[in-house]
Amino acid sequence: MTGRDILIAHVPDLRAGRGPLIGLTALAFFAAATAVMVIADQLWPRWSPLGQIAAVIIGFLVAAQFFWRRREYREKYGALAYRNAFARFMLPGLPCMFAAIFHNLYLPGERVWSGWLTPLASMIGLYLLVTGLLLYVRAYIVLGMDNLAMLYVYFPAESRLVNSSIYGVLRHPAYSGAIRMGMAFGLWRGTWFSVLFGLFMPVGLTLWLRLLEEPELIERFGEGYAEYRRRVPAFWPRWRDAGKFVRFLFTGG
């Protein structure tokens, strides 16, 4: 896997063979957030959307510390800054947000689709899910473990540029994949809130990028990234790039 050795070199836990434990820890946070939302669904079904919103906000605020406190962590922990910040902020924060996305599949409430809208919503949802999964997997392979784990936020001097056709089409293909899957879940569940939550995901991730990731990328790569941001959309390909987008999904090229 691209970037695996670089990531292992900077994370003592991975060098010591504790990678599965990290995965289990993330799964435990995901399960805990899911359990809280399921309990809220059972006790206060009318207010369950508030639990989903709370999970997103809590996850966002926790994960954001990974960026907001990087200077503090570099000064305090040196070579272990990334490892400690990721464990304390990303490891609990990201699973909490993912749990909220998956909550869209079983959110309580009455379905709003009826008649011909039901199969139409299912077909659109299937398209979004398939393209989202393919896009996420392809992005994972192309980006590599080091970039997806945001290693270079703490080691910017070692960062590497990824050369792939998809970056002429989308700036953030992995996030685009997550958005598509979240929207698919919302359409399949078919309640007002599940659909609205799916539609809000691009807005939420745009805020994440604007407030956290892209300022760091501009700091790292300079005006070149700011110009790139103006030229290339974040999540949705332009019509003229549809062929390149489809080719990347199926061939990675």
C-alpha positions in Angstrom: 0.0 0.0 0.0 1.4 3.4 -1.0 2.6 5.5 1.9 2.4 2.6 4.4 6.2 2.5 5.2 6.3 6.3 5.7 3.4 6.2 8.1 4.9 3.3 10.0 8.1 5.2 10.4 6.4 8.0 12.2 4.0 6.0 14.4 5.7 3.8 17.0 2.5 1.9 17.6 2.4 0.6 14.0 6.1 -0.3 14.2 5.3 -2.3 17.3 2.5 -4.2 15.5 -0.3 -2.5 17.3 -2.1 -1.4 14.1 -5.1 -3.8 14.9 -5.5 -2.2 18.3 -5.8 1.3 16.7 -8.5 -0.1 14.4 -10.3 -1.6 17.3 -10.2 1.6 19.2 -11.7 3.5 16.2 -14.4 0.8 16.0 -15.1 1.2 19.7 -15.7 4.9 19.4 -17.9 4.3 16.4 -19.9 1.7 18.3 -20.2 3.9 21.4 -21.5 6.9 19.3 -23.9 4.5 17.5 -25.2 3.0 20.8 -25.9 6.5 22.2 -27.9 7.4 19.0 -29.8 4.1 19.1 -30.8 4.6 22.7 -31.9 8.2 22.0 -33.9 6.8 19.0 -35.7 4.4 21.4 -36.3 6.9 24.2 -37.0 10.1 22.3 -37.7 9.1 18.7 -39.1 12.6 17.8 -35.8 14.2 18.9 -33.4 11.6 17.3 -32.2 14.0 14.6 -30.8 16.2 17.4 -28.6 13.2 18.5 -27.3 12.9 14.9 -26.5 16.6 14.8 -24.9 16.4 18.2 -22.7 13.5 17.0 -21.5 15.5 14.0 -20.8 18.6 16.1 -18.9 16.7 18.8 -16.9 14.7 16.2 -16.1 17.9 14.3 -14.9 19.8 17.4 -12.8 16.9 18.7 -11.2 16.2 15.3 -10.6 19.9 14.7 -8.1 20.0 17.6 -5.8 17.9 15.4 -5.3 21.1 13.3 -5.9 23.8 15.8 -3.3 22.5 18.3 -0.6 21.2 15.9 1.8 24.0 16.8 1.3 23.3 20.5 1.8 19.5 20.0 4.9 20.0 17.9 6.5 22.1 20.6 5.4 19.7 23.4 5.9 16.3 21.8 8.4 16.7 18.9 8.6 13.6 16.8 5.6 12.1 18.7 3.3 15.1 18.0 1.5 13.5 15.1 1.0 10.2 16.9 -0.4 11.8 20.1 -2.6 14.3 18.3 -4.1 11.6 16.0 -4.8 9.3 18.9 -6.4 12.0 21.0 -8.4 13.9 18.4 -8.8 12.0 15.1 -9.3 8.6 16.5 -12.4 9.5 18.5 -13.6 12.4 16.4 -13.8 10.8 12.9 -15.7 7.6 14.0 -18.2 9.8 15.8 -18.9 11.7 12.5 -19.0 8.4 10.5 -21.5 7.0 13.0 -23.8 10.0 12.3 -23.6 9.3 8.6 -24.5 5.7 9.0 -27.3 6.7 11.4 -29.1 8.0 8.3 -29.8 4.4 7.3 -32.0 3.8 10.4 -33.2 7.2 11.5 -36.7 7.0 13.0 -39.5 8.7 11.1 -42.1 8.4 8.4 -40.9 7.9 4.8 -41.8 10.7 2.5 -41.5 8.8 -0.7 -44.6 7.2 -2.3 -45.6 6.0 -5.8 -43.1 6.4 -8.5 -40.8 8.5 -6.2 -39.8 5.3 -4.3 -38.1 3.5 -7.1 -36.6 6.7 -8.4 -35.1 7.5 -5.0 -33.8 4.0 -4.8 -32.2 4.2 -8.3 -30.5 7.5 -7.5 -29.4 6.2 -4.1 -27.9 3.1 -5.8 -26.0 5.2 -8.3 -24.6 7.4 -5.5 -23.6 4.5 -3.4 -21.8 2.6 -6.2 -20.0 5.6 -7.4 -19.2 6.7 -3.8 -17.7 3.4 -2.9 -15.7 3.1 -6.1 -14.5 6.7 -5.7 -13.5 6.2 -2.0 -11.6 3.0 -2.8 -9.8 4.5 -5.8 -8.9 7.6 -3.8 -7.6 5.4 -0.9 -5.3 3.5 -3.4 -4.1 6.7 -5.2 -3.6 8.9 -2.1 -1.9 6.3 0.1 -2.1 5.7 3.8 0.2 8.6 4.7 -1.9 11.2 2.9 -5.3 9.8 4.1 -4.0 9.7 7.6 -3.0 13.4 7.3 0.6 12.6 8.3 2.0 15.7 6.6 0.0 18.1 8.7 2.7 17.4 11.3 5.5 16.6 8.9 5.0 19.1 6.1 8.7 19.0 4.9 8.2 15.3 4.0 5.0 15.8 2.1 4.6 14.3 -1.4 2.5 15.4 -4.3 0.1 12.7 -5.7 0.0 12.6 -9.5 -3.4 11.3 -10.7 -5.9 12.3 -13.3 -8.6 12.6 -10.6 -7.0 15.7 -9.2 -7.7 17.5 -12.4 -11.4 16.6 -11.9 -11.9 16.8 -8.1 -9.8 18.2 -5.3 -11.1 15.8 -2.7 -12.2 12.5 -4.2 -12.3 10.6 -0.8 -14.7 13.2 0.7 -16.7 13.1 -2.5 -17.1 9.4 -2.1 -18.3 9.8 1.6 -20.8 12.5 0.5 -22.3 10.3 -2.1 -22.7 7.4 0.3 -24.3 9.7 2.9 -26.7 11.0 0.4 -27.5 7.4 -0.7 -28.3 6.5 2.9 -30.6 9.5 3.2 -32.5 8.7 0.0 -33.0 5.0 1.0 -34.2 5.8 4.5 -36.5 8.5 2.9 -37.4 10.6 5.9 -37.3 14.4 5.7 -34.4 14.7 8.0 -32.4 11.8 6.4 -32.7 13.5 3.0 -31.8 16.9 4.5 -28.8 15.5 6.3 -27.6 13.9 3.1 -28.0 17.2 1.3 -26.2 19.1 4.1 -23.1 16.9 3.9 -21.4 18.8 1.1 -22.0 22.0 3.1 -20.6 20.4 6.3 -17.5 19.1 4.5 -16.9 22.4 2.7 -16.8 24.1 6.2 -14.4 21.4 7.3 -12.1 22.1 4.3 -12.3 25.9 4.5 -11.8 26.0 8.3 -9.2 23.2 8.8 -7.7 21.3 5.9 -7.3 23.8 3.1 -5.7 26.6 5.1 -3.0 24.1 6.1 -2.6 23.0 2.5 -2.2 26.6 1.4 0.3 27.1 4.1 2.2 24.0 2.9 2.0 24.5 -0.9 1.5 28.3 -1.1 -0.4 30.3 -3.7 -0.2 27.3 -6.1 -2.8 25.4 -4.0 -5.0 28.5 -3.8 -5.0 28.8 -7.6 -5.7 25.1 -7.9 -8.7 25.5 -5.5 -10.1 28.1 -7.8 -9.8 25.9 -10.9 -11.0 22.5 -9.7 -14.2 21.7 -7.8 -14.0 19.9 -4.5 -16.7 17.2 -4.8 -18.7 17.2 -8.0 -17.1 16.9 -11.4 -17.9 19.3 -14.2 -19.9 17.9 -17.1 -16.9 18.3 -19.4 -14.9 16.0 -17.1 -17.5 13.3 -16.8 -15.5 10.9 -19.0 -12.3 11.3 -17.0 -14.4 10.8 -13.8 -15.9 7.5 -15.0 -12.6 6.3 -16.3 -11.0 6.9 -12.9 -13.8 5.0 -11.2 -13.3 1.9 -13.3 -9.6 1.9 -14.2 -7.9 4.3 -11.7 -6.4 6.1 -14.6 
